[in-house]
């Protein structure tokens, strides 16, 4: 857990706080700790590479067995000779794409780079095969088994390896955070939640704001930077994060300049909330920094790809779950009188209305039961007004409660996806009464179809407040990408299997 430090308000003109002799001794100790960190990072990279190599050879072995089960015979000498170079190219591409160790990369970005590495390796193998005129000696079945195995299995194996290293205290690199009290606490919690990014905070230094009439002025940061520099040397930390979004540019520039004398990496969290998204890239205009922001929702090819993903997932999923849908419908009819399906009028893309279909999980006189329940319980009324949900909802039937716990009540929405009214992933479908609560975010909401699953379902689900759900919907629209959709779908499967957070 990160330690919290409060800077002493005492002017200093230098970041060095110790006498030369003590400073040299501290530098010697810090040098040892930094070397330990260097070897630790090498061990992390080596572990990730070895796990990938091991997985690759296992996948190729299973692919060979799969080829045999298809009656394709033994591997040719060319196919055997291509295995080791293919694995080396794949691992090399992953290294070039920054996946070893992949610090600072979000889930969607890691998935994107991983996918590129697999298809790029396949392209390299194809070019070499054509160039040497040995394409006929490479089994298409073998290649399909091998590369599909790498595509789908690698993210799960890597996650398990990183989780194992995290539990043993090996994964990640230490960082010092410089921020204000509340902002820093939230940022520290974010780093802990997104542990896969590889930054674990070991210290937090509080930079203060002091009231000056009706405005605020910042205290001199020399003390805080001096503490950070000495602490970094003491702990062997080479990375500092400035999570100070409201700091003036001139002061932040000076702070970064001073910090760069003691820290190898300096990260800045800018004040761009509600503007930035995952499709950003830095641009250098003759020494002037610019940030290019791409809105993927305006790309027609991305929209077509999202729709294709919806159709493929809906058709395949609909065929597989059709017996389950029939069984659930029978159980609902046996449990309580009324139809098995329930359609509710919701808002979709461009503000158009549609009927959102679900399995009926409530009694047919649900509204009467709710009104009576809320009239008798003012505390429950407050919960309803805040979240539009109740943990102990009197309207829900026995089968309905079970369906909600295992998140199967929304399966009929596959019909809405097939009709183009919804998507597999997206903002949650809302009713007209919720529009005022969305405010300006509703303009973003209308840009995209609502989804069967979304960020709030996989990021906390019913444990999140209504305001947090709105923020998640806004984030999804601004940051939408096919990779983000795939991450949400995978996490949705995990949520459904474990039954986490539903009511």
C-alpha positions in Angstrom: 0.0 0.0 0.0 1.3 3.4 -0.9 2.5 5.7 1.9 1.1 9.2 2.2 3.5 12.2 2.7 2.6 15.8 3.5 5.2 18.3 2.4 6.6 20.7 5.0 6.0 24.3 4.2 9.6 25.5 4.4 11.2 27.3 1.5 14.1 25.5 -0.1 16.1 26.4 -3.1 17.5 23.0 -3.9 16.0 19.5 -4.3 19.0 18.0 -2.3 18.1 17.8 1.4 21.1 15.8 2.7 24.8 16.6 3.4 27.1 15.3 0.7 28.3 12.3 2.8 24.8 11.1 3.6 23.8 11.8 0.0 26.5 9.5 -1.3 25.6 6.8 1.1 21.9 7.1 0.1 22.9 7.1 -3.6 24.9 3.9 -3.1 21.9 2.2 -1.4 19.6 3.5 -4.1 21.9 2.1 -6.8 21.6 -1.3 -5.3 17.8 -1.1 -5.1 17.6 0.1 -8.7 19.7 -2.8 -9.8 17.3 -5.1 -8.0 14.4 -3.4 -9.8 16.2 -3.8 -13.1 16.7 -7.5 -12.5 13.1 -7.7 -11.3 11.9 -6.2 -14.5 14.0 -8.5 -16.6 12.6 -11.4 -14.7 9.1 -10.2 -15.5 9.8 -9.8 -19.2 11.5 -13.2 -19.3 8.6 -14.8 -17.6 6.1 -13.3 -20.1 8.3 -14.3 -23.0 8.8 -17.9 -21.8 5.0 -18.3 -21.1 4.3 -17.1 -24.7 6.9 -19.5 -26.2 5.6 -22.4 -24.1 2.0 -21.6 -25.2 3.0 -21.3 -28.8 4.6 -24.7 -28.9 1.7 -26.2 -27.1 -0.7 -24.7 -29.6 1.4 -25.9 -32.5 1.4 -29.4 -31.0 -2.4 -29.4 -30.5 -2.7 -28.1 -34.1 -0.7 -31.0 -35.4 -3.0 -33.4 -33.4 -6.0 -31.5 -34.9 -4.6 -31.9 -38.4 -4.3 -35.7 -37.7 -7.9 -35.9 -36.6 -8.9 -34.4 -39.9 -7.0 -37.1 -41.7 -4.4 -34.7 -43.2 -1.5 -37.1 -42.4 1.9 -36.3 -41.1 3.5 -32.8 -41.1 5.8 -32.0 -44.0 9.4 -31.1 -43.3 8.7 -27.5 -44.4 5.8 -27.3 -41.9 8.1 -28.6 -39.1 10.9 -26.2 -40.1 8.4 -23.2 -40.1 7.3 -23.7 -36.4 10.4 -22.3 -34.6 10.8 -19.3 -37.0 7.1 -18.5 -36.7 7.3 -18.5 -32.9 10.4 -16.3 -33.0 8.7 -13.8 -35.4 5.6 -13.7 -33.2 7.5 -13.1 -30.0 9.6 -10.5 -31.7 6.6 -8.6 -33.0 5.0 -8.7 -29.6 8.2 -7.2 -28.2 8.3 -4.5 -30.9 4.6 -3.7 -30.1 5.6 -3.1 -26.4 3.8 -6.1 -24.9 6.8 -7.1 -22.8 5.9 -6.1 -20.2 3.2 -3.8 -21.5 3.1 -1.3 -18.7 0.6 1.5 -19.2 -1.5 -0.3 -21.8 -5.2 -0.7 -21.2 -7.1 -3.9 -21.8 -8.4 -2.8 -25.2 -5.0 -1.6 -26.4 -3.3 -4.8 -25.3 -5.9 -6.8 -27.2 -5.4 -4.6 -30.3 -1.7 -5.1 -30.3 -1.9 -8.8 -29.6 -4.3 -9.2 -32.6 -1.9 -7.3 -34.8 1.0 -9.5 -33.7 -0.9 -12.7 -34.7 -2.1 -11.6 -38.1 1.3 -9.9 -38.9 3.1 -13.2 -38.1 0.6 -15.1 -40.4 1.3 -12.5 -43.1 5.1 -12.9 -42.7 4.8 -16.7 -42.9 2.6 -16.4 -46.0 5.0 -14.0 -47.8 8.0 -16.3 -47.0 6.0 -19.4 -48.2 5.1 -17.7 -51.5 8.7 -16.4 -51.9 10.2 -19.8 -51.5 7.4 -21.5 -53.4 6.6 -23.9 -50.5 3.0 -22.8 -49.9 1.6 -26.1 -51.0 3.6 -27.9 -48.3 2.0 -25.9 -45.5 -1.3 -27.4 -44.3 -4.1 -24.8 -44.2 -5.8 -26.8 -41.4 -2.5 -26.7 -39.4 -2.2 -22.9 -39.8 -5.8 -22.3 -38.9 -5.6 -24.4 -35.7 -2.3 -22.8 -34.7 -3.0 -19.1 -35.3 -6.6 -19.3 -34.0 -5.2 -20.9 -30.9 -2.7 -18.1 -30.4 -5.3 -15.5 -31.1 -7.8 -16.7 -28.5 -5.6 -18.3 -25.8 -2.8 -15.8 -25.4 -4.7 -13.1 -23.6 -6.1 -15.5 -21.1 -2.7 -17.2 -20.5 -1.0 -13.8 -20.2 -3.6 -12.6 -17.7 -3.1 -15.7 -15.6 0.7 -15.3 -15.6 0.4 -11.6 -14.6 -2.0 -12.5 -11.9 0.4 -15.1 -10.5 3.2 -12.6 -10.6 1.0 -10.1 -8.8 0.2 -12.5 -6.0 3.9 -13.2 -5.5 4.7 -9.4 -5.5 6.6 -9.6 -8.8 4.3 -7.9 -11.3 4.5 -4.2 -11.9 6.9 -1.3 -11.3 6.8 1.2 -8.4 5.6 4.8 -8.9 5.4 7.9 -6.8 2.3 10.0 -7.2 2.3 13.8 -6.8 -1.2 15.2 -6.5 -3.8 16.9 -4.3 -5.4 15.0 -1.4 -8.8 13.9 -3.0 -7.6 13.7 -6.6 -4.6 11.7 -5.5 -6.6 9.3 -3.4 -8.9 8.6 -6.4 -6.0 8.1 -8.7 -4.2 5.8 -6.3 -7.4 3.7 -6.2 -7.6 3.7 -10.0 -4.0 2.3 -10.2 -4.9 -0.5 -7.8 -8.0 -1.4 -9.7 -6.3 -1.4 -13.1 -3.4 -3.5 -11.8 -2.9 -4.9 -15.2 -1.3 -1.6 -16.4 1.6 -2.4 -14.2 1.9 0.8 -12.1 1.7 0.1 -8.3 1.9 3.2 -6.1 4.5 3.1 -3.3 4.1 6.7 -2.1 1.8 9.6 -2.5 2.9 13.2 -1.9 0.2 15.8 -1.2 0.6 19.1 -3.0 -1.5 21.8 -1.4 -3.9 24.5 -2.5 -4.3 27.5 -0.1 -7.3 29.8 0.0 -6.6 33.4 -1.1 -9.9 35.3 -0.9 -12.3 33.8 -3.3 -9.7 32.1 -5.4 -6.9 29.6 -4.7 -3.1 29.9 -5.0 -0.6 27.0 -5.1 2.1 26.6 -2.4 5.7 26.4 -3.6 6.3 22.9 -4.8 10.1 22.8 -4.1 9.6 21.0 -0.8 7.3 18.4 -2.3 9.7 17.8 -5.3 12.7 17.5 -2.9 10.8 14.9 -0.8 9.9 13.0 -4.0 13.5 13.1 -5.3 14.9 11.8 -2.0 12.2 9.2 -1.6 12.8 8.0 -5.2 16.5 7.6 -4.5 15.7 5.8 -1.2 13.2 3.4 -2.7 14.9 3.0 -6.1 11.8 4.4 -7.9 12.3 5.7 -11.4 8.8 6.8 -12.3 6.7 9.7 -11.0 3.2 10.6 -11.9 1.8 14.2 -11.8 -1.9 13.8 -11.2 -2.5 17.6 -10.9 -5.0 18.4 -13.6 -5.6 22.0 -12.4 -2.0 23.1 -12.2 -0.9 26.1 -14.4 1.1 25.1 -17.4 4.1 27.3 -16.4 4.4 25.7 -12.9 3.8 22.1 -14.3 6.6 22.7 -16.8 9.0 23.7 -14.0 8.0 20.8 -11.9 8.5 18.3 -14.7 11.9 19.8 -15.5 13.0 19.4 -11.9 11.5 15.9 -11.6 13.3 14.8 -14.8 16.6 15.3 -13.0 15.8 12.4 -10.6 13.2 10.3 -12.4 13.7 8.4 -15.6 10.0 8.5 -16.4 7.6 11.3 -15.8 3.9 10.8 -16.4 1.4 13.7 -16.6 -2.3 13.3 -16.1 -3.8 16.3 -18.0 -7.1 18.2 -17.4 -8.9 16.8 -20.4 -11.8 15.0 -18.7 -14.7 14.5 -21.2 -12.4 15.2 -24.2 -9.8 12.5 -24.5 -10.5 9.0 -25.6 -8.5 5.8 -26.4 -8.0 6.9 -30.0 -5.5 9.7 -29.3 -2.0 10.3 -30.7 0.6 12.9 -29.9 1.7 15.2 -32.7 4.8 17.5 -32.9 4.2 20.7 -34.7 7.7 22.1 -34.8 8.2 21.9 -31.1 4.6 22.5 -30.1 2.7 19.5 -28.6 -0.7 18.7 -30.0 -3.0 15.8 -29.3 -5.0 14.3 -32.2 -8.3 12.8 -31.1 -10.1 10.5 -33.5 -13.8 9.7 -33.0 -14.3 6.2 -34.2 -18.1 6.5 -34.3 -17.7 8.8 -37.3 -15.7 6.1 -39.2 -18.2 4.2 -41.5 -15.9 1.2 -41.7 -15.8 0.9 -37.9 -19.5 1.2 -37.8 -19.8 -1.6 -40.3 -17.4 -3.8 -38.4 -19.4 -3.2 -35.2 -22.6 -4.2 -37.0 -21.0 -7.3 -38.5 -19.8 -8.3 -35.0 -23.4 -7.9 -33.7 -24.9 -10.0 -36.5 -22.3 -12.8 -36.2 -22.6 -13.0 -32.4 -26.4 -12.8 -32.5 -26.8 -15.6 -35.2 -24.3 -17.9 -33.6 -25.5 -17.2 -30.0 -29.2 -17.4 -30.9 -28.8 -20.9 -32.4 -26.8 -22.1 -29.4 -29.2 -20.8 -26.8 -32.5 -21.6 -28.5 -33.2 -24.7 -26.3 -32.4 -22.6 -23.2 -34.8 -19.8 -24.2 -37.6 -22.4 -24.7 -36.9 -23.9 -21.2 -36.9 -20.5 -19.5 -40.1 -19.5 -21.2 -41.8 -22.7 -19.8 -40.5 -22.0 -16.3 -41.9 -18.4 -16.3 -45.3 -19.6 -17.4 -45.4 -22.2 -14.7 -44.2 -19.8 -12.0 -46.7 -17.0 -12.4 -49.6 -16.0 -14.7 -48.8 -13.8 -17.7 -46.7 -13.8 -20.9 -43.1 -15.2 -20.9 -41.7 -12.1 -22.7 -42.0 -8.5 -21.8 -41.5 -5.5 -24.1 -40.7 -2.1 -22.7 -40.6 1.2 -24.6 -37.0 2.5 -24.6 -34.9 5.2 -26.3 -32.4 4.1 -28.9 -30.0 5.7 -31.4 -31.0 9.1 -32.7 -33.6 9.3 -30.0 -35.9 6.8 -31.7 -38.1 4.6 -29.6 -38.3 0.8 -29.7 -39.6 -2.1 -27.7 -36.8 -3.6 -25.6 -37.6 -7.3 -25.1 -36.8 -9.3 -21.9 -38.0 -12.4 -20.1 -40.8 -11.4 -17.8 -39.3 -11.3 -14.3 -42.1 -9.4 -12.5 -45.7 -9.9 -11.7 -48.2 -8.6 -14.1 -49.4 -6.0 -11.5 -45.8 -4.8 -10.9 -46.5 -1.1 -10.8 -49.2 -1.4 -8.2 -46.9 -3.5 -6.0 -44.1 -1.0 -6.4 -46.3 2.0 -5.5 -47.6 0.3 -2.4 -44.1 -0.8 -1.3 -42.6 2.7 -1.7 -45.5 4.4 0.1 -44.9 2.1 3.1 -41.0 2.5 3.1 -39.6 6.0 2.6 -36.0 4.7 2.8 -36.7 2.4 -0.2 -38.3 5.3 -2.0 -35.0 7.2 -1.6 -33.1 4.2 -3.0 -35.5 4.0 -5.9 -35.1 7.7 -6.8 -31.4 7.4 -6.6 -30.7 4.2 -8.6 -34.0 3.3 -10.2 -33.5 -0.1 -8.7 -34.3 -1.9 -5.5 -32.3 -4.7 -3.9 -35.4 -6.3 -2.5 -37.9 -5.6 -5.2 -41.4 -6.9 -4.4 -42.4 -6.9 -8.1 -39.9 -9.7 -9.0 -41.1 -13.3 -9.2 -39.2 -16.3 -7.9 -38.0 -17.4 -11.4 -37.4 -13.7 -12.3 -35.1 -13.3 -9.3 -33.1 -16.3 -10.3 -32.9 -15.1 -13.9 -31.6 -11.7 -12.8 -29.0 -13.3 -10.5 -27.5 -15.3 -13.4 -28.2 -12.4 -15.9 -30.3 -14.4 -18.4 -33.4 -12.2 -18.3 -32.0 -10.1 -21.2 -31.4 -12.9 -23.6 -34.5 -12.0 -25.8 -32.7 -8.7 -26.6 -30.8 -10.7 -29.2 -34.0 -10.1 -31.3 -33.5 -6.4 -30.9 -29.8 -6.7 -31.9 -30.9 -8.7 -35.0 -33.4 -6.0 -35.9 -30.7 -3.3 -35.6 -32.4 -1.6 -32.6 -29.7 -2.6 -30.2 -26.1 -3.8 -30.1 -24.3 -6.5 -28.2 -22.4 -3.8 -26.3 -23.3 -0.2 -25.7 -25.0 2.2 -23.3 -27.8 0.7 -21.3 -31.3 1.4 -22.8 -33.1 4.1 -21.0 -36.7 5.5 -20.8 -37.9 9.0 -21.5 -38.0 9.9 -17.8 -34.2 9.3 -17.5 -33.3 11.9 -20.2 -33.1 14.9 -17.8 -30.8 12.9 -15.6 -28.4 12.4 -18.5 -28.2 16.2 -19.2 -25.6 17.0 -22.0 -24.5 13.3 -22.0 -27.7 12.4 -23.8 -26.3 14.0 -26.9 -23.6 11.4 -26.8 -26.0 8.7 -25.9 -28.0 9.2 -29.1 -24.9 8.6 -31.3 -25.0 4.8 -30.8 -27.3 1.9 -30.3 -27.9 0.8 -26.7 -26.4 -2.5 -25.8 -27.3 -5.8 -24.1 -24.1 -5.3 -22.1 -21.9 -2.4 -21.3 -19.3 -0.8 -19.1 -21.5 -0.4 -16.1 -22.6 -4.1 -16.2 -19.0 -5.3 -16.2 -17.6 -2.5 -14.1 -19.7 -2.8 -11.0 -23.2 -3.5 -12.3 -25.9 -2.9 -9.7 -23.3 -1.7 -7.2 -22.7 1.5 -9.1 -24.7 4.7 -8.6 -26.9 6.2 -11.3 -24.4 9.1 -11.8 -21.6 6.6 -12.3 -23.6 4.7 -14.9 -24.1 8.0 -16.8 -20.4 8.6 -16.7 -19.7 5.1 -17.9 -22.1 5.5 -20.8 -20.3 8.8 -21.7 -16.9 7.2 -21.5 -18.1 4.3 -23.8 -19.3 6.6 -26.5 -16.1 8.7 -26.4 -13.8 5.7 -26.3 -15.7 3.3 -28.5 -13.6 0.8 -30.5 -14.1 -2.8 -31.6 -11.4 -3.8 -29.1 -13.3 -2.2 -26.3 -16.4 -4.2 -27.4 -14.5 -7.4 -27.3 -13.2 -6.7 -23.8 -16.7 -6.0 -22.6 -18.1 -9.2 -24.2 -15.4 -11.3 -22.6 -16.0 -9.7 -19.2 -19.7 -10.1 -19.6 -19.3 -13.9 -20.0 -17.2 -13.9 -16.8 -19.9 -11.9 -15.0 -22.7 -14.2 -16.1 -20.8 -17.3 -15.1 -19.9 -16.0 -11.6 -23.2 -14.1 -11.2 -21.5 -11.0 -9.7 -23.3 -7.9 -8.7 -26.8 -8.5 -10.1 -30.2 -7.8 -8.5 
